[in-house]
Amino acid sequence: VQVPDRGADAPRCARAPARPAYAATSVNELTPCSENEPDPLFVENEPDPLFVELNPVRAHLAASPGDYRWSSYRYNADGHPDRILTPHPEYQALGRSDVERTAAYTAFVRECIGPAEDDSLRLTTQQQRAWGPERFKSQIEALTLRAVHVRPRGRPPRAPQHRQ
């Protein structure tokens, strides 16, 4: 089961302790952030539901997303009815039936974010970089004319010195 490709959907402006001057409102448009708002972080849309669903697990509030009382995971992955939740369009696009959607959502959460992705998101946030697929990062670099890829920690290695 695959999650539908959203193509060039607008990346959202997530908030982080960063200092870029613009937030992406669409792939082709940048909007100045207000000086009173927290600083933005460019985030590709696709990982957002996973980040939210797995936050209680990362924070050690629950062993799995379905164990957290306030999570929508039981509705999205297990099909448990919840009268206060409305399925979003991305969830509806996962399948034609409830069975297809719940299976797709379960696979999506299980496959997409692991410890390496968590570390990548943390480092990206700390360095004020874009987070998402390489295609997304390249688009943001082209639009902003700024490097958005994560840099390795520490100083760059010295060039080897030749002895005579």
N, C-alpha and C positions, 0 to 999 in steps of 0.2 A: 504494500500500500504506500502510495506516495502523496506527499502534501503538494497541492497545486502551486505552480510557480507564479509568483505575483509580479514577475517582470520588473518594470521600472516604477513600482509603487513608491509613493513618497516615504522617505525615511523620516522617522519622528525625532523630535528634539527631546531626548531624555535629559534629565538633570544630573549634573555631577560637579564636583569642585574643579572646574576647568576654566579656561579663558579664551576659547575661540570667540570671535566677534559675531558669527552668524550661525543661524540654525537652518537646516534644510527643510523647507516646506514642501518641496517636490524635488525630483532629481535634477531639474533644470532651473530651480529658483532658490536663492538664499535670502533669508530675511534677517535684518539686524535684530539681535536680542536686546531687550530693554536692560538698562543698567541696573534696575531694581530686581531683575529676575536672577535666579541662580544660573551659573554658567552652563551652556549646553554641551552635550556629547553626541556625536553623530552615531546613530544606531540603526542598522538595517532592520526592517520590520519583522522578518521571519522569526528570530529567536525570542521576541518579546513574550509570547504566551508561555514559553518554556521557562524563561527567567522568573516569571511571576509564579508559575506552578511549583517550581523547585525552590523558591526562596525559603519556605518553612523548613525544608529538609536541610538546606545549607546552614540555616540559623539554629539547627538542632531543636526545633520546636515539634518536629514529627519525623518518624522513620521513613515515611513515603508521602508523596503529595496527597494521596487519598486519606491519610490519617489526620490531616490538618482540618479542623472543624470548619474554617471559613474558606476553604479552597473550592474552586469550581471543578476540580479534577473528577470528583465522583460523578458529577453530572456529565462532563465531557467524555470521560474515559469509560465509566461504568454504566452510564445511562440511568442513574438514579434521578428520579424526578425532583425538581426544585422550582417552586412557583415564582421565586424572585429572580431567577436567571433567564435571560433571553439569549438564544444562540446568536453569535455574531456571524457575519457573512463568510468569513474565512472558515469557520467551523462547519457551516452548512455546505460549503464547497468540498468538504472532505469525502462526501459520499452521497448516494441517492437515498439511503435509508438510515435509520438510527443505528442499526447494527454495523453498517459500513463506516459511519462517522465515528462511532465509539472505537472500533478496531483501528481505524486510521489514526485517531488522536492518541490512543495508547501507544501505538508504534512510534508516532512522532515524538512523544515525550521520552520514551525509552531509548530511542536511537540518537537523539540530537545533542544533548548536553551531558557531558561527563566532567570529571575533575579537570581535564585539560582545557575544556571550553570555559569553565569557571575561572581558571587561572588566567586565561587569555582575556576574558572580559574585565577582570580585576586590573590587569596590567594596562589594558587599553584605557580604562577609566583614569588610572593614575597618570598616564602619559597624555591624556587629552587627545586621544586618537579616535578614528572611526572603527566601529566594530561590526563585522559582517563578512560576507563572502568577498573574495578578491575583486570581483567585478564591481561590487558596490564601492569598495575602497578606491579603486581606480577612477570611478565616476566622481567621487567627492574630491579626489586630488585634482582632477581636470577642472572641476568647477571652482575650487578655492585657490588653486595654484600653490598649495601647501602640502607638505608630506603628512600623510595620515597613517602610515604603517608604524607599528610598534618598533621601537629601537631596542637593541640589546642593552642590558644594564651595564653601567660603568663607561669608562672612557674607551674610545676606539683603540685597537691595538697599535702600537708603534710600528712604523715601517722598519723592516730589518736594516741594520746599518752594515755596510760592507767594510771589512777590514782589509788593509793592504799589507 
